[in-house]
Amino acid sequence: MTNTRSAVATMYVGLGLTVVTMIVTYLARTRLADHIRAGYPAYAQERIDTAAGTYLIYLTVLGALGIVCWFCSIWAVGTGKRWARGVATLVFALSASVALFNLLVRDTSGDTGLPPLLGWVGMAPCLAGLLAVVLLWSTRPASRV
């Protein structure tokens, strides 16, 4: 298997991890609400539910953008677009930055904005992205005749 084919296969794994991450986000809604409640014990249940809902919308939008980026990257690499490596690298850098932000950012309570479970799960697709970028850059670009 060539590095390009391996990179595409890795991108499909990243796509799958992104979908799994979105599912885990919804399954962990109670944990998210408990995390917010622990940081803000004076909040009414309605306010906690609103904050958890806002986080779910934010994470869903990020996941949807991630899915679009995976499909576009898979298409670009699979069809041999010259710009695919550069764009895949840029998308990885931006995605990893957002995932690290989500993992590490502190809110006004002093705790992380997201529960650690959701922060770490959000990093999983980045591992596939890193491997895909490494594979892409270790492949010689096809010469155009």
Buried (B, 14 or more C-beta within 10 A) or exposed (E): EEBBEBBBBBBBBBBBBBBBBBEBBEEBBEBBBBBBBEBBEEBEEEEBBEBBEEBBEBBEEBBEBBBEBBEBBBEBBBEEBEEBBEBBBEBBEEBBEBBBEBBEEEBEEEBBBBBEBBBEBBBBBBBBBBBBBBBBBEBEEEEEE
